[in-house]
Amino acid sequence: MHCASCEILIEKKLLDIQNIKAVNASAGKGEVVVEYEGDRPNPERLNKIFKEEKYTFLDLNSKPKGKTENQKGLSPTLVAFNIAIFIIIAF
């Protein structure tokens, strides 16, 4: 998504789907927040609906398989840098 027209297109198309009550698409964040009633919208189904527009949906509320608690999006370089700074300050 890269413009306001994309946001409108996605919001309008999603609101036509049963059980979806509200949609907030943000091109700046590159995400869509969907409020629904009943069953959670299936990302695979949404990907099929938006295949022509080449948008991809992921369920960010579900935990990815194989990811450990230590991998919460922290860069390994950032972690190593923080550890190095702590060691330098300690001495």
LUMTIBA-171177 format. One record per atom (N, C-alpha, C): residue number from 1; residue in three letters; chain; x, y, z. Coordinates in Angstrom, 3 decimals. Atoms other than C-alpha are relative to their C-alpha. Example, Ala and Ser with C-alpha at 12.3 -4.5 7.8 and 13.67 -1.06 7.14 Angstrom:
BEGIN
PT nudo vexnu rotor       c1       c2       c3
PT    1   ala     A    0.890   -1.190    0.000
PT    1   ala     A   12.300   -4.500    7.800
PT    1   ala     A    0.900    1.200    0.000
PT    2   ser     A   -0.820   -1.190   -0.060
PT    2   ser     A   13.670   -1.060    7.140
PT    2   ser     A   -0.770    1.090    0.730
END
This chain:
BEGIN
PT nudo vexnu rotor       c1       c2       c3
PT    1   met     A    0.850   -1.158    0.000
PT    1   met     A    0.000    0.000    0.000
PT    1   met     A    0.900    1.227    0.000
PT    2   his     A   -0.898   -1.143    0.056
PT    2   his     A    1.537    3.290   -0.952
PT    2   his     A   -0.697    1.351   -0.125
PT    3   cys     A    0.686   -1.293    0.113
PT    3   cys     A   -1.192    5.958   -1.149
PT    3   cys     A   -1.395   -0.085    0.616
PT    4   ala     A    1.346   -0.069   -0.575
PT    4   ala     A   -4.592    7.081    0.125
PT    4   ala     A   -1.008   -0.784   -0.839
PT    5   ser     A    0.903    0.778    0.853
PT    5   ser     A   -6.295    5.461   -2.875
PT    5   ser     A    0.065   -1.484    0.348
PT    6   cys     A   -0.165    1.400   -0.422
PT    6   cys     A   -4.878    2.095   -1.799
PT    6   cys     A   -0.784   -0.249    1.289
PT    7   glu     A    0.715    0.121   -1.266
PT    7   glu     A   -6.252    2.645    1.705
PT    7   glu     A   -1.505   -0.116   -0.231
PT    8   ile     A    1.441   -0.017    0.283
PT    8   ile     A   -9.726    3.428    0.345
PT    8   ile     A   -0.432   -1.291   -0.681
PT    9   leu     A    0.317    1.230    0.714
PT    9   leu     A   -9.707    0.457   -2.039
PT    9   leu     A   -0.080   -1.186    0.962
PT   10   ile     A   -0.046    1.114   -0.938
PT   10   ile     A   -8.748   -1.979    0.715
PT   10   ile     A   -1.146    0.089    1.002
PT   11   glu     A    1.067   -0.170   -0.985
PT   11   glu     A  -11.170   -0.549    3.275
PT   11   glu     A   -1.359   -0.338   -0.607
PT   12   lys     A    1.297    0.223    0.654
PT   12   lys     A  -14.082   -0.596    0.826
PT   12   lys     A   -0.218   -1.484   -0.308
PT   13   lys     A    0.118    1.417    0.355
PT   13   lys     A  -13.407   -4.153   -0.352
PT   13   lys     A   -0.170   -0.878    1.243
PT   14   leu     A    0.108    0.784   -1.225
PT   14   leu     A  -12.969   -5.488    3.193
PT   14   leu     A   -1.360    0.178    0.676
PT   15   leu     A    1.293   -0.251   -0.631
PT   15   leu     A  -16.168   -3.856    4.438
PT   15   leu     A   -1.136   -0.752   -0.694
PT   16   asp     A    1.003    0.796    0.713
PT   16   asp     A  -18.085   -5.847    1.806
PT   16   asp     A   -0.027   -1.451    0.462
PT   17   ile     A   -0.084    1.376   -0.483
PT   17   ile     A  -17.034   -9.092    3.525
PT   17   ile     A   -0.843   -0.146    1.263
PT   18   gln     A    0.847    0.275   -1.142
PT   18   gln     A  -19.500  -10.608    5.984
PT   18   gln     A    0.848   -0.126    1.262
PT   19   asn     A   -0.617    0.033   -1.332
PT   19   asn     A  -18.532  -10.298    9.705
PT   19   asn     A    1.009    1.116    0.230
PT   20   ile     A   -0.930   -1.111   -0.204
PT   20   ile     A  -16.132   -7.364    9.101
PT   20   ile     A   -0.816    1.263    0.242
PT   21   lys     A    0.795   -1.151   -0.426
PT   21   lys     A  -17.520   -4.335   10.927
PT   21   lys     A    0.701    1.339   -0.216
PT   22   ala     A   -0.753   -1.246    0.177
PT   22   ala     A  -14.737   -1.730   10.655
PT   22   ala     A    1.395   -0.332   -0.501
PT   23   val     A   -1.337    0.186    0.572
PT   23   val     A  -11.452   -1.327    8.791
PT   23   val     A    0.737    1.325    0.061
PT   24   asn     A   -0.849   -1.184    0.019
PT   24   asn     A   -8.579    1.113    9.204
PT   24   asn     A    1.309   -0.371   -0.699
PT   25   ala     A   -1.208    0.271    0.773
PT   25   ala     A   -5.914    0.930    6.491
PT   25   ala     A    0.941    1.197    0.108
PT   26   ser     A   -1.003   -1.055   -0.123
PT   26   ser     A   -2.688    2.909    6.908
PT   26   ser     A    1.157   -0.277   -0.953
PT   27   ala     A   -1.104    0.153    0.947
PT   27   ala     A   -0.307    3.310    3.985
PT   27   ala     A    1.329    0.288    0.692
PT   28   gly     A   -1.220   -0.356   -0.719
PT   28   gly     A    2.263    4.911    6.294
PT   28   gly     A    0.545   -1.145    0.833
PT   29   lys     A   -0.419    1.128   -0.828
PT   29   lys     A    2.343    1.902    8.611
PT   29   lys     A    0.068   -1.295   -0.799
PT   30   gly     A    0.035    1.217    0.808
PT   30   gly     A    1.737   -0.627    5.847
PT   30   gly     A   -0.830   -1.090    0.640
PT   31   glu     A    0.821    0.989   -0.679
PT   31   glu     A   -0.971   -2.294    7.870
PT   31   glu     A   -1.477    0.350   -0.089
PT   32   val     A    1.448   -0.152   -0.015
PT   32   val     A   -4.709   -2.822    8.028
PT   32   val     A   -0.504   -0.612    1.298
PT   33   val     A    0.607    0.493   -1.228
PT   33   val     A   -6.603   -3.164   11.311
PT   33   val     A   -1.466   -0.280   -0.311
PT   34   val     A    1.348    0.431    0.328
PT   34   val     A   -9.846   -5.106   10.976
PT   34   val     A   -0.755   -0.310    1.281
PT   35   glu     A    0.886    0.325   -1.110
PT   35   glu     A  -12.680   -5.145   13.514
PT   35   glu     A   -1.081   -0.912   -0.558
PT   36   tyr     A    0.933    0.983    0.533
PT   36   tyr     A  -14.897   -8.171   13.083
PT   36   tyr     A   -0.866   -0.573    1.112
PT   37   glu     A    0.886    0.714   -0.904
PT   37   glu     A  -17.739  -10.105   14.698
PT   37   glu     A    0.010   -1.457   -0.399
PT   38   gly     A    0.025    1.425    0.324
PT   38   gly     A  -17.711  -13.867   14.944
PT   38   gly     A    1.380   -0.514   -0.345
PT   39   asp     A   -1.264    0.614    0.408
PT   39   asp     A  -14.983  -15.758   13.101
PT   39   asp     A    0.993    1.029   -0.516
PT   40   arg     A   -1.090   -0.868    0.463
PT   40   arg     A  -11.629  -14.074   12.476
PT   40   arg     A    0.170   -0.173   -1.503
PT   41   pro     A   -0.236    0.121    1.448
PT   41   pro     A  -11.062  -13.264    8.796
PT   41   pro     A    1.273   -0.803   -0.273
PT   42   asn     A   -1.102    0.882    0.345
PT   42   asn     A   -8.766  -15.875    7.272
PT   42   asn     A    0.957    0.718   -0.961
PT   43   pro     A   -0.953   -0.693    0.877
PT   43   pro     A   -5.561  -14.320    5.795
PT   43   pro     A    0.100   -0.633   -1.392
PT   44   glu     A   -0.068    0.659    1.307
PT   44   glu     A   -5.513  -16.942    3.020
PT   44   glu     A   -1.166    0.421   -0.881
PT   45   arg     A    1.185   -0.448    0.753
PT   45   arg     A   -9.046  -15.966    1.993
PT   45   arg     A    0.179    1.448   -0.465
PT   46   leu     A   -0.223   -1.408    0.367
PT   46   leu     A   -8.132  -12.262    2.050
PT   46   leu     A    1.040    0.099   -1.115
PT   47   asn     A   -1.020   -0.009    1.050
PT   47   asn     A   -5.045  -12.982   -0.061
PT   47   asn     A   -0.598   -0.381   -1.350
PT   48   lys     A    0.665    0.374    1.252
PT   48   lys     A   -7.256  -14.675   -2.679
PT   48   lys     A   -0.849    1.147   -0.532
PT   49   ile     A    0.859   -1.121    0.401
PT   49   ile     A   -9.671  -11.731   -2.715
PT   49   ile     A    0.830    1.135   -0.592
PT   50   phe     A   -0.838   -1.121    0.421
PT   50   phe     A   -6.824   -9.225   -3.160
PT   50   phe     A    1.151   -0.416   -0.917
PT   51   lys     A   -1.087    0.507    0.851
PT   51   lys     A   -4.646  -11.341   -5.465
PT   51   lys     A    0.237    0.925   -1.204
PT   52   glu     A   -0.117   -0.870    1.179
PT   52   glu     A   -5.359   -9.088   -8.464
PT   52   glu     A    0.693    1.325    0.333
PT   53   glu     A   -0.616   -1.267   -0.424
PT   53   glu     A   -4.294   -5.984   -6.515
PT   53   glu     A    1.407   -0.206    0.554
PT   54   lys     A   -1.330    0.380   -0.497
PT   54   lys     A   -1.145   -7.818   -5.305
PT   54   lys     A    0.274    0.458    1.444
PT   55   tyr     A   -0.174   -0.262   -1.425
PT   55   tyr     A   -1.737   -7.142   -1.598
PT   55   tyr     A    0.106   -1.335    0.724
PT   56   thr     A   -0.175    1.208   -0.788
PT   56   thr     A   -0.687   -9.714    1.004
PT   56   thr     A   -0.428    0.280    1.433
PT   57   phe     A    0.471   -0.135   -1.370
PT   57   phe     A   -2.371  -10.202    4.364
PT   57   phe     A    0.659   -1.036    0.885
PT   58   leu     A   -0.567    0.876   -1.018
PT   58   leu     A   -0.753  -11.686    7.469
PT   58   leu     A   -0.766    0.239    1.287
PT   59   asp     A    0.650   -0.130   -1.293
PT   59   asp     A   -2.305  -12.338   10.861
PT   59   asp     A    1.074    0.281    1.038
PT   60   leu     A   -1.049   -0.385   -0.943
PT   60   leu     A   -0.042  -10.423   13.244
PT   60   leu     A   -0.338   -0.344    1.440
PT   61   asn     A    0.387    0.364   -1.364
PT   61   asn     A   -2.014  -11.516   16.314
PT   61   asn     A    0.320   -1.437    0.339
PT   62   ser     A   -0.346    1.390   -0.291
PT   62   ser     A   -1.101  -15.179   15.942
PT   62   ser     A    1.516   -0.110    0.107
PT   63   lys     A   -1.443    0.182   -0.193
PT   63   lys     A    2.323  -16.366   17.115
PT   63   lys     A    0.577   -0.803   -1.146
PT   64   pro     A   -0.654    0.778    1.045
PT   64   pro     A    4.629  -17.482   14.314
PT   64   pro     A    0.580   -1.285    0.580
PT   65   lys     A   -0.531    1.289   -0.454
PT   65   lys     A    5.657  -21.125   14.572
PT   65   lys     A    1.517    0.048   -0.006
PT   66   gly     A   -1.447    0.118   -0.044
PT   66   gly     A    9.223  -21.812   15.623
PT   66   gly     A    0.704    1.221    0.555
PT   67   lys     A   -0.631   -1.193   -0.530
PT   67   lys     A    9.841  -18.377   17.088
PT   67   lys     A    0.058   -0.092    1.518
PT   68   thr     A   -0.146    0.089   -1.445
PT   68   thr     A   11.190  -18.295   20.614
PT   68   thr     A   -0.269    1.346    0.638
PT   69   glu     A    0.270   -1.219   -0.755
PT   69   glu     A   10.524  -15.739   23.317
PT   69   glu     A    1.116    1.028   -0.156
PT   70   asn     A   -1.144   -0.888    0.138
PT   70   asn     A   14.027  -14.258   22.742
PT   70   asn     A   -0.024    0.773   -1.317
PT   71   gln     A    0.007   -0.604    1.327
PT   71   gln     A   13.180  -13.300   19.147
PT   71   gln     A   -1.188    0.935   -0.175
PT   72   lys     A    1.129   -0.918    0.071
PT   72   lys     A   10.731  -10.452   19.699
PT   72   lys     A    0.293    1.190   -0.908
PT   73   gly     A   -0.268   -1.070    0.940
PT   73   gly     A   11.987   -8.408   16.777
PT   73   gly     A    1.250    0.802    0.307
PT   74   leu     A   -1.226   -0.713   -0.312
PT   74   leu     A   15.227   -7.282   18.402
PT   74   leu     A    1.105   -0.428   -0.951
PT   75   ser     A   -1.106    0.283    0.891
PT   75   ser     A   18.154   -7.039   16.065
PT   75   ser     A    1.151   -0.599    0.802
PT   76   pro     A   -1.145    0.583   -0.715
PT   76   pro     A   21.053   -9.312   17.100
PT   76   pro     A    1.150    0.991    0.143
PT   77   thr     A   -1.053   -1.012   -0.063
PT   77   thr     A   23.428   -6.450   16.324
PT   77   thr     A   -0.282    0.985    1.125
PT   78   leu     A    0.382   -0.935   -1.064
PT   78   leu     A   21.511   -4.135   18.662
PT   78   leu     A    0.217   -0.635    1.367
PT   79   val     A   -0.201    0.702   -1.267
PT   79   val     A   21.570   -6.724   21.448
PT   79   val     A    1.496   -0.080    0.322
PT   80   ala     A   -1.447    0.093   -0.211
PT   80   ala     A   25.328   -7.280   20.995
PT   80   ala     A    0.587    1.359    0.361
PT   81   phe     A   -0.478   -1.360   -0.281
PT   81   phe     A   25.926   -3.515   20.988
PT   81   phe     A   -0.328    0.388    1.444
PT   82   asn     A    0.392   -0.335   -1.375
PT   82   asn     A   23.991   -3.079   24.243
PT   82   asn     A    0.832   -0.768    1.020
PT   83   ile     A   -0.835    0.801   -0.895
PT   83   ile     A   25.931   -5.904   25.893
PT   83   ile     A    1.411    0.572    0.051
PT   84   ala     A   -1.361   -0.567    0.064
PT   84   ala     A   29.256   -4.394   24.718
PT   84   ala     A    0.067    1.306    0.789
PT   85   ile     A    0.028   -1.280   -0.740
PT   85   ile     A   28.307   -0.951   26.094
PT   85   ile     A   -0.035   -0.278    1.504
PT   86   phe     A    0.096    0.340   -1.424
PT   86   phe     A   27.372   -2.535   29.438
PT   86   phe     A    1.362   -0.473    0.531
PT   87   ile     A   -1.304    0.512   -0.419
PT   87   ile     A   30.734   -4.362   29.636
PT   87   ile     A    1.019    1.130    0.083
PT   88   ile     A   -0.932   -1.139    0.010
PT   88   ile     A   32.685   -1.200   28.723
PT   88   ile     A   -0.248    0.903    1.223
PT   89   ile     A    0.334   -0.862   -1.146
PT   89   ile     A   30.846    0.835   31.376
PT   89   ile     A    0.390   -0.685    1.314
PT   90   ala     A   -0.331    0.738   -1.225
PT   90   ala     A   31.401   -1.917   33.971
PT   90   ala     A    1.482    0.090    0.318
PT   91   phe     A   -1.430   -0.082   -0.244
PT   91   phe     A   35.171   -1.648   33.530
PT   91   phe     A    0.412    1.435    0.048
END
